[in-house]
């Protein structure tokens, strides 16, 4: 099997695969079209997306192990076949139950197999810029949702849902496979793959540490607010800020931009300020934004600022936690390690739904989420980064 030796070609291949799976976040376009064309209910069109998110997070456990043992190319090829194949199969579906399988399970698993590869691979190629390269990778994933929203909206003006699923599936499979063929680990890393340094943790070793438990809890609490606000931005605008439906729809694009740009900026700043310091800053932004949303009293300006602040926090967390995992537990089993830590994201998605149902209103939900974020901020002060630990040892 040939090996790509130019890191910038690998960068292009990895990001090409990453941006392609961003079509997952344009699901609301498909959901509306399915309601219109097939007459399905809100629940019937929401569940495939929710299931895909859960399967996405869960499948990173397996994909991370494959990346560590077989390399990113194998995982990307599997992901491309699953993601594109699930969309193609969805084009033949006419009942919600089957869509749960084709889109929710198969396409969702494809996203999980692709998602871990750019994160774990590019850090190995650009070790001096871990924060920036991680921010770029997850930023492309976030920004891709804006692109696919426009592409799918335009396609559905002249094509059926079935035709759009089929076209997206074929193109996505092709793009991810091309990305896979351009992606591999650095040759030096492959040769030393059996050599584990003193700073590297296997997954079994990692999960036994206090730092892992605190990091997992912190991640879980961190992303609950963003998942809530980004998933219901339009409804929040109507219910809390009193916006017209047409105006509230526009906030979705604003939040997508804030989310995507924050991933790159947060990752880049972490290289200069330290990952844990950036996590603390992003927690503060999130808490302040949630509290402002709790007391907006119909103010449109505060609503936009608060919602954008939560999106900035969410994007920052998704850039910083992968970097923090690599920094604290090493590159030796990074794919597997981050796959385990990423399960906090899957639990957060379910927790957010539960909080909203128990709270009964968005205002109460924001307050509860702010408390969760405050606890996460408190946990961040209980963790010492490796750099800090080394400084303490030297001083001693």
Buried (B, 14 or more C-beta within 10 A) or exposed (E): EEEBEEEEEBBBBBBBBBBBBBBBBBBBBBBBBBBEEBEBEEEBBBBBBBBBBBBBBBBBBBBBBBBBEEBBBBBBBBBBBBBBBBBBBBBEBEEBEBBBBBBBBBBBBBBBBBBBBBBBBBBBBBEEBBBBBBBBBBBBBBBBBBBBBEBBEEBBEEBEBBEBBBBBBBBBBEBBBBBBBBBBBBEEBEEEEEEBEEEBBBBEBBBEEEBBEBBBBBBBBBBBBBBBBBBBBBEBBBBBBBBEEEBBBBBBBBBBBBBBBBBBBBBBBBBEBBBBBBBBBBBBBBBBBBBBBBEBEEBBEBBBBBBBBBBBBBBBBBBBBBBBBBBBBBBBBBBBBBBBBBBBBBBBBBBBBEBBEEBEEBBBBBBBBBEBBBEBBEBBEEBBBBEEEEEEEEEE
